[in-house]
Amino acid sequence: MRDHYDVLVIGAGPAGLAAAQTAASHGARVGLLDAQPRPGGQVWRHDVQHPLPRDARNAVDDLHGVDWLARHSVVATESSSLRVETPQGSRLLSYGALVIATGARELLLPFPGWTLPGVTGAGGLQALAKQGWPVAGRRVVIAGSGPLLLAAADTLRKHGAQVVGIYEQANAGNVRSFAAQLRHWPARAWQAAGLRLRLAGIPYRFGSFVRKAHGDDCVQRVDIDTPHGVQTVACDLLAVGYGLVPNTELAALLGCALDHSDIHPRVQVDALLRTSVANVYAAGESCGIAGLAVARIEGALAGHRAAGHVDAARALLAPRDRERRFGALLARHFALDSRLHKLADDLTLVCRCEDVRMGELTGFTDARAAKLATRCGMGACQGRICGTALAELGRFPRSGSRPPIFPARLATLAGLSPLSSDDAQRGS
Ligand SMILES: Cc1cc2nc3c(=O)[nH]c(=O)nc-3n(C[C@H](O)[C@H](O)[C@H](O)COP(=O)(O)OP(=O)(O)OC[C@H]3O[C@@H](n4cnc5c(N)ncnc54)[C@H](O)[C@@H]3O)c2cc1C
C-alpha cells in the first residue's frame, strides 16, 4: 500500500522544516520524514543537556498540519515512489511534489592514525556529545577547516570537555580576510564574535593541520604541522573535519542532474529550486554549502514552489541570493591546502568499513574497478566517507548512487522491484 502526500519533504533540518511548514500553510497535505528520531537536522540536533535556542525551538516545534514521520529513511526509489525503512518495517510513499532537503555531511580525510578509537569528525564529536556521549574532563584537539570547528568547540566546552586547541588549516591571512567580509552579513558577524568570546583562552591556530595521530588502544597524542614546525599535543579525543559536502545520493537516484563544477557535486536547481526532474525540488545544503540562513530561506522557497505559489517563492529570491554569496565566501577562504592531499601513506586505511589501505588502490584509475578488486566503498557507509575522500584527494571522481543508499533490512529490500539490467550492469 502506498501513502500519498501532496508535498513530501525528505530531511527535517532547517531547510526541510521550512519547506514542510510553508507548504502546509497553503493547505497542502504534507509529509516530512527524517532518518533521525527528532526534527532539527545537524545544526538543531537534540541536545540531552542543553535546550535549543528559542528561535530554533520554535522552528522545530511548529509542525502544525504536517505529518511528522520520524526514523523514516529513504533507501530507494520505486516506480515514482520512495521506499522508506521505518522501525516497524517499510513503506512506499508517493507524492505530487517532492522536496529534497538531505543536507550535507562532513568531509573526512585520511591520515596516519585517523582510524584510532577517539578520532572522529569535528561535527561528529559534537553530535556524539549532544546525544550524551561523555566528554566531560576529556582533552580534545579540534582540527580541520571552517566555522564548524568553532561551533564544535563551543558545544564540547559546554559539555565539560577541555578543548586544548583549535587548528585551522586555512592560513591567517585568509581567515582574517574572511572575518573582515562578515560585516556584509551582520547576523553572522555577531554569531562569530559571540563564539570567539565564549572560546576566549582556547588557542586558535591558523595554517595548521594534523599530520599524524598516535596511540595504542586509542588516540593519545597528535603531531600538528604549524607554520613554526611540527608540534606534538597530548589529547584523549581528536575531532577533525575538513568542511562539508552535499548529500546528493537520493537526488541522483531519482535521476536529478547534479552540478559537477566542484569536486563534490551538488543538486542542480534553477533559480526557483526546480531540479531536472518534474515536480522534484531541492533546498538547503544538498544544493551547496552555505549555512543555516540559506537552508531556512530555500526551504520556504521550495515549500511555496512545491505548493504551487510561484509569486511567494519569487519574493524570497533576493535574500536567498545574498545568503548564497556567503557560501562562495566560505569556499574561497577555507579552500584546502594541497598538503592535506598527501598525508595518507600506503599503509593508511582509506576505506574503514572494508579495511582497504591506500597502497591497495595503486594502479586503479576508476572507482568502480578499484571497488570490484578491493571492496573499497562497499561497506556500511557505501563510499560516503572513503569515496568522498578519494574524490577530494584527486584519485577517482565519485561513482554513481545505487540502492539501497543507506544500509537496510533484508525485509525492506525484499519489497523492492527487481534491479533493472542497467543497475545490474553498474555492479555493486
Ligand atoms: C555534523 C554536522 C554538524 C553541524 N553543526 C553545525 C553547527 O553547530 N552550527 C551551524 O551553524 N551549522 C552546523 N552544521 C551545518 C548545518 O548543517 C547547515 O548549516 C544547515 O543546518 C543545513 O540545513 P539543511 O536543512 O540543508 O540540512 P541538515 O541540517 O543536514 O538536515 C538534513 C536532514 O536530512 C536527513 N536525511 C538525509 N538523507 C536522508 C534520507 N535518505 N532519508 C531520511 N532522512 C535523510 C538527515 O538525517 C538530516 O536530518 C553542521 C553540519 C554537519 C554535517
Ligand as a Chemical Component Dictionary entry (heavy atoms), coordinates in Angstrom:
data_LIG
# 
_chem_comp.id                   LIG 
_chem_comp.type                 NON-POLYMER 
_chem_comp.pdbx_formal_charge   0 
_chem_comp.three_letter_code    LIG 
# 
loop_
_chem_comp_atom.comp_id 
_chem_comp_atom.atom_id 
_chem_comp_atom.alt_atom_id 
_chem_comp_atom.type_symbol 
_chem_comp_atom.charge 
_chem_comp_atom.model_Cartn_x 
_chem_comp_atom.model_Cartn_y 
_chem_comp_atom.model_Cartn_z 
_chem_comp_atom.pdbx_ordinal 
LIG C1  C1  C 0 27.875 17.057 11.514 1  
LIG C2  C2  C 0 27.440 18.493 11.257 2  
LIG C3  C3  C 0 27.350 19.395 12.316 3  
LIG C4  C4  C 0 26.954 20.720 12.074 4  
LIG N1  N1  N 0 26.911 21.597 13.143 5  
LIG C5  C5  C 0 26.602 22.891 12.909 6  
LIG C6  C6  C 0 26.583 23.851 13.977 7  
LIG O1  O1  O 0 26.843 23.513 15.119 8  
LIG N2  N2  N 0 26.277 25.128 13.692 9  
LIG C7  C7  C 0 25.960 25.538 12.408 10 
LIG O2  O2  O 0 25.684 26.724 12.197 11 
LIG N3  N3  N 0 25.967 24.650 11.391 12 
LIG C8  C8  C 0 26.283 23.355 11.604 13 
LIG N4  N4  N 0 26.310 22.480 10.561 14 
LIG C9  C9  C 0 25.928 22.974 9.236  15 
LIG C10 C10 C 0 24.406 22.903 9.121  16 
LIG O3  O3  O 0 24.040 21.561 8.978  17 
LIG C11 C11 C 0 23.849 23.684 7.955  18 
LIG O4  O4  O 0 24.256 24.996 8.039  19 
LIG C12 C12 C 0 22.319 23.680 7.865  20 
LIG O5  O5  O 0 21.736 23.330 9.052  21 
LIG C13 C13 C 0 21.885 22.743 6.775  22 
LIG O6  O6  O 0 20.489 22.548 6.836  23 
LIG P1  P1  P 0 19.777 21.511 5.871  24 
LIG O7  O7  O 0 18.341 21.517 6.267  25 
LIG O8  O8  O 0 20.131 21.811 4.471  26 
LIG O9  O9  O 0 20.418 20.092 6.203  27 
LIG P2  P2  P 0 20.637 19.246 7.527  28 
LIG O10 O10 O 0 20.516 20.042 8.748  29 
LIG O11 O11 O 0 21.905 18.499 7.286  30 
LIG O12 O12 O 0 19.406 18.212 7.513  31 
LIG C14 C14 C 0 19.310 17.161 6.568  32 
LIG C15 C15 C 0 18.460 16.065 7.179  33 
LIG O13 O13 O 0 18.159 15.118 6.152  34 
LIG C16 C16 C 0 18.119 13.824 6.714  35 
LIG N5  N5  N 0 18.331 12.857 5.633  36 
LIG C17 C17 C 0 19.305 12.863 4.690  37 
LIG N6  N6  N 0 19.126 11.838 3.827  38 
LIG C18 C18 C 0 18.011 11.167 4.236  39 
LIG C19 C19 C 0 17.320 10.021 3.763  40 
LIG N7  N7  N 0 17.723 9.340  2.662  41 
LIG N8  N8  N 0 16.231 9.591  4.448  42 
LIG C20 C20 C 0 15.791 10.261 5.540  43 
LIG N9  N9  N 0 16.404 11.365 6.043  44 
LIG C21 C21 C 0 17.503 11.816 5.391  45 
LIG C22 C22 C 0 19.248 13.846 7.749  46 
LIG O14 O14 O 0 19.027 12.869 8.761  47 
LIG C23 C23 C 0 19.159 15.289 8.282  48 
LIG O15 O15 O 0 18.413 15.369 9.471  49 
LIG C24 C24 C 0 26.665 21.143 10.761 50 
LIG C25 C25 C 0 26.750 20.223 9.709  51 
LIG C26 C26 C 0 27.124 18.914 9.945  52 
LIG C27 C27 C 0 27.211 17.948 8.780  53 
# 
loop_
_chem_comp_bond.comp_id 
_chem_comp_bond.atom_id_1 
_chem_comp_bond.atom_id_2 
_chem_comp_bond.value_order 
_chem_comp_bond.pdbx_ordinal 
LIG C1  C2  SING 1  
LIG C2  C3  SING 2  
LIG C2  C26 DOUB 3  
LIG C3  C4  DOUB 4  
LIG C4  N1  SING 5  
LIG C4  C24 SING 6  
LIG N1  C5  DOUB 7  
LIG C5  C6  SING 8  
LIG C5  C8  SING 9  
LIG C6  O1  DOUB 10 
LIG C6  N2  SING 11 
LIG N2  C7  SING 12 
LIG C7  O2  DOUB 13 
LIG C7  N3  SING 14 
LIG N3  C8  DOUB 15 
LIG C8  N4  SING 16 
LIG N4  C9  SING 17 
LIG N4  C24 SING 18 
LIG C9  C10 SING 19 
LIG C10 O3  SING 20 
LIG C10 C11 SING 21 
LIG C11 O4  SING 22 
LIG C11 C12 SING 23 
LIG C12 O5  SING 24 
LIG C12 C13 SING 25 
LIG C13 O6  SING 26 
LIG O6  P1  SING 27 
LIG P1  O7  DOUB 28 
LIG P1  O8  SING 29 
LIG P1  O9  SING 30 
LIG O9  P2  SING 31 
LIG P2  O10 DOUB 32 
LIG P2  O11 SING 33 
LIG P2  O12 SING 34 
LIG O12 C14 SING 35 
LIG C14 C15 SING 36 
LIG C15 O13 SING 37 
LIG C15 C23 SING 38 
LIG O13 C16 SING 39 
LIG C16 N5  SING 40 
LIG C16 C22 SING 41 
LIG N5  C17 SING 42 
LIG N5  C21 SING 43 
LIG C17 N6  DOUB 44 
LIG N6  C18 SING 45 
LIG C18 C19 SING 46 
LIG C18 C21 DOUB 47 
LIG C19 N7  SING 48 
LIG C19 N8  DOUB 49 
LIG N8  C20 SING 50 
LIG C20 N9  DOUB 51 
LIG N9  C21 SING 52 
LIG C22 O14 SING 53 
LIG C22 C23 SING 54 
LIG C23 O15 SING 55 
LIG C24 C25 DOUB 56 
LIG C25 C26 SING 57 
LIG C26 C27 SING 58 
# 
